[in-house]
Amino acid sequence: MKINSAEYVVSSPDFAKAPKPDKPEIAFIGRSNVGKSSLINMLTDNRKLAKTSATPGKTQMINHFIINNDWYLVDLPGYGFAKVSQNARNRWEQMIENYLRKRENLVNVFVLIDGRHGPQKIDIDFINRLGKWEVPFSLVFTKSDKETQRVVSKNVKDFLEKMRENWQFLPRHFVTSAEKKTGREKVLGFIEQLLLA
């Protein structure tokens, strides 16, 4: 897939206020600071599209970007650690759950996992919830350039092994680096398949 245009549309505090669900949507989510904005910018080849930040919890709304005037790329708030009150965190979680469960034009969710670490309970728990809600998802292991290939491969393998405890079939997974553009063609190729399906 070739991305010719990528434009920011709107940030919504609630899925009901998001754009009319008249185009397919591909969403991205992950723990705070997993490199979500960097990945989105790498995929769209636009360094300034999603705002990157060293502070976890930068994304606090549902952000819609229109790609090739054809489909929406949706940047969701991170789950887990962010320096916000419990109240704000509960509100985020409810907003994310509502979006994931009720957005009828959602085609797939890419769940981002930090490739530098072994399986984390918070990621596994989130994925299991997606399973319970019957939300289609794929995994993207990020920051693969920040560790040796051996370490990243082991972390990916361990993560998938951990998933096997609850999952009969494993989702598609991709290993990426925003810096080196690793995995870009594979992820875009998969998105293209999803949109054509």
Protein Blocks (a to p, Z undefined) as FASTA:
>chain_A
ZZfbdcdfbdcfbfklmccffbccddddddehilmmmmmmmmnopaklpacdfbghkamc
dcdddehhlaccdddddehjddddfklmmmmmmmmmmmmmmmmkbfbdcddddfkbccdf
klmmmmmmmmmnopacddddehklmpcfklmmmmmmmmmmmmmmmpmbdcddddddfklo
poklmmmmmmmmmmmZZ
